[in-house]
């Protein structure tokens, strides 16, 4: 069966086609036939906005094109038109009838969705109710869902896979804020957590590597990329996570501040005459690694800059990044009463930066975390690598995330009338 995985963002579109079957569903694998990425970019001297299309078919050169911006629906149709054309050279993908189901990434499910869900009119209306919680993302997600329903019709199953669903079982003491309880009751102000599909994938892949059951899966998962989050996973279930009411809370990120004293906002509003919109842009787009270093949000560039000139603020930004991660790991270690079997690194920085993994783990030696330098440097297995030394109290893994595979798996399971785990 061919599963179309659609991830519609506020200014980007990611699309994959994954071919899977019953055996692949169980092993959490599938064959990726196509990857597409559409991003809004500025081109030319005038800075005209265009869509940049990037197409990847295994075994073929990457194709890049640009086109004038119209809307998300047109972007989706342009990608699909290329897939079904002779240009793509993808066998057995000739038209819409070769798509057997669609899996949609949906950022926010509020308290309504505790697992991936087959889309119907009621589900659509409920996702719309969550728009206030993630206005940019959920609106784009809804656009993609509605357009695919119009293109494929009601007979092709479509499944919503929620970033927040994996964290839905967190206990109240983990998800509530220290605000008057009335605000939670009236407005559902609480910690929801994000990156749930990534943390869930990592948890499942850890089980595949170790042979442990879900009940024996006690890990701390570190999704470290431009967006970052930590997750305490006990018996295969998320019991706490660093992102909160929005993805702004928690770890220091590429351009997001992470945790801070909320009184700072009132102070800046008064001293700098910053509006709430300006404050939100500052916290989400101008802070984090970029804000501290004054250079970039890219960890690779910061590491290179620090090596060339230790006196720049690149080193300060890196130190703050690693320290924040260690604080969350330590707090989750206590929350799990020391019953942590492994620390797992994933996402762009977590998967690709041996230096950052080394720095974080060195600071966690007091918890018995010891890594093998050679294993850490060599880690590049797409299914995951163990990088801890034999003497380490906690095992340490690098497991590349694959959210699209998880979305395809959930979608395929619904075709077999089995609700995803």
LINKA-V661649 format. One record per backbone hydrogen bond with DSSP energy under -1.0 kcal/mol. CO is the residue of the C=O (numbers start at 0). NH is the residue of the N-H. E is the energy in kcal/mol with one decimal. If there is no record, write none. Layout:
# LINKA-V661649
{{CO;NH;E} {CO;NH;E}}
This chain:
# LINKA-V661649
{{0;19;-2.3} {1;99;-2.1} {1;100;-1.1} {2;17;-2.7} {3;102;-3.0} {4;15;-2.3} {5;104;-2.4} {6;13;-2.5} {10;39;-1.8} {11;8;-3.0} {12;37;-3.2} {13;6;-2.9} {14;35;-3.2} {15;4;-3.1} {16;32;-3.1} {16;33;-1.2} {17;2;-3.0} {18;30;-3.0} {20;24;-2.4} {21;25;-1.7} {22;26;-1.8} {23;28;-2.5} {30;18;-3.1} {33;16;-1.8} {34;55;-3.0} {35;14;-2.6} {36;53;-2.2} {37;12;-2.6} {38;51;-2.9} {40;49;-2.8} {42;47;-1.4} {43;46;-1.0} {47;42;-2.7} {49;40;-2.8} {50;66;-2.0} {51;38;-1.9} {52;64;-2.3} {53;36;-2.3} {54;62;-2.5} {55;34;-2.5} {56;59;-2.3} {62;54;-3.1} {64;52;-3.4} {66;50;-3.1} {70;74;-1.8} {71;75;-2.4} {72;76;-2.3} {73;77;-2.3} {74;78;-2.1} {75;79;-2.5} {76;80;-2.5} {77;81;-1.7} {78;82;-2.3} {79;83;-2.3} {89;92;-1.2} {94;97;-2.2} {95;98;-1.9} {100;3;-2.6} {101;158;-2.8} {102;5;-2.9} {103;160;-3.2} {105;162;-2.2} {108;111;-1.4} {108;112;-1.2} {116;159;-2.9} {119;123;-2.4} {120;124;-2.3} {121;125;-2.1} {122;126;-2.5} {123;127;-2.0} {124;128;-1.4} {127;130;-1.6} {129;132;-1.3} {133;137;-2.7} {134;138;-1.2} {135;139;-1.3} {136;140;-2.7} {137;141;-2.6} {138;142;-2.1} {139;143;-2.1} {140;144;-2.2} {141;145;-2.8} {142;146;-2.2} {143;147;-2.2} {144;148;-2.3} {145;149;-1.9} {146;150;-2.3} {147;151;-2.7} {148;152;-1.9} {156;101;-2.1} {157;118;-3.3} {158;103;-3.3} {159;116;-2.3} {160;105;-2.8} {162;195;-1.2} {163;166;-1.1} {164;167;-1.8} {166;169;-1.8} {170;173;-1.6} {170;174;-1.7} {171;175;-2.5} {174;190;-3.5} {176;178;-1.3} {179;182;-2.0} {180;184;-2.0} {181;185;-2.5} {182;186;-2.4} {183;187;-1.7} {194;198;-2.5} {195;199;-2.4} {196;200;-2.1} {197;201;-2.6} {198;202;-2.2} {199;203;-2.3} {200;204;-2.8} {201;205;-2.4} {202;206;-1.7} {203;207;-2.0} {204;208;-2.1} {205;209;-2.2} {206;210;-2.6} {213;216;-1.7} {215;217;-1.1} {216;235;-2.4} {217;340;-3.0} {217;341;-1.2} {218;232;-2.9} {219;343;-2.7} {220;230;-2.1} {221;345;-2.4} {222;228;-2.4} {223;348;-1.8} {223;349;-2.1} {225;253;-2.8} {226;224;-1.2} {228;222;-2.8} {229;241;-2.1} {230;220;-2.5} {231;238;-2.9} {232;218;-2.1} {233;236;-1.7} {236;233;-2.7} {239;231;-2.6} {243;191;-1.6} {243;192;-1.6} {245;243;-1.7} {249;258;-2.5} {252;288;-2.7} {253;289;-2.3} {254;286;-2.2} {255;252;-2.0} {260;263;-2.0} {261;264;-1.1} {262;266;-2.1} {263;267;-2.6} {264;268;-2.4} {265;269;-1.8} {266;270;-3.0} {267;271;-2.4} {267;273;-1.0} {274;278;-2.4} {275;279;-2.3} {276;280;-2.2} {277;281;-2.5} {278;282;-2.5} {279;283;-2.1} {280;284;-3.1} {281;285;-1.2} {282;256;-1.5} {286;290;-1.8} {287;291;-2.5} {288;292;-2.3} {289;293;-2.4} {297;301;-1.9} {298;302;-2.5} {299;303;-2.1} {300;304;-2.6} {301;305;-2.6} {302;306;-1.9} {303;307;-1.8} {304;308;-2.7} {308;311;-1.8} {312;316;-2.3} {313;317;-2.1} {314;318;-2.6} {315;319;-2.5} {316;320;-2.2} {317;321;-2.6} {318;322;-2.5} {319;323;-2.2} {320;324;-1.7} {321;325;-2.3} {322;326;-2.2} {323;327;-1.8} {324;328;-2.4} {325;329;-2.6} {326;330;-2.1} {327;331;-2.4} {328;332;-2.1} {329;333;-1.7} {330;334;-2.3} {331;335;-2.0} {332;337;-3.1} {333;336;-2.2} {335;338;-2.1} {337;339;-1.8} {340;394;-2.5} {341;219;-2.1} {342;396;-2.7} {343;221;-3.1} {344;398;-2.4} {345;223;-2.4} {346;350;-3.6} {347;351;-1.5} {348;352;-2.4} {352;356;-2.0} {353;357;-2.4} {354;358;-2.4} {355;359;-2.5} {356;360;-2.6} {357;361;-2.4} {358;362;-1.6} {361;364;-1.2} {363;366;-1.9} {363;368;-1.4} {364;367;-2.0} {367;392;-2.8} {369;388;-2.3} {371;375;-2.8} {372;376;-2.3} {373;377;-2.0} {374;378;-1.1} {380;383;-1.5} {384;397;-2.8} {386;371;-3.1} {388;391;-1.4} {394;342;-2.6} {395;386;-2.9} {395;387;-1.0} {396;344;-2.9} {397;384;-2.5} {401;405;-1.6} {402;406;-2.5} {403;407;-2.6} {404;408;-2.3} {405;409;-2.4} {406;410;-2.3} {407;411;-2.8} {408;412;-2.2} {409;413;-1.3} {412;417;-2.6} {413;416;-1.5}}
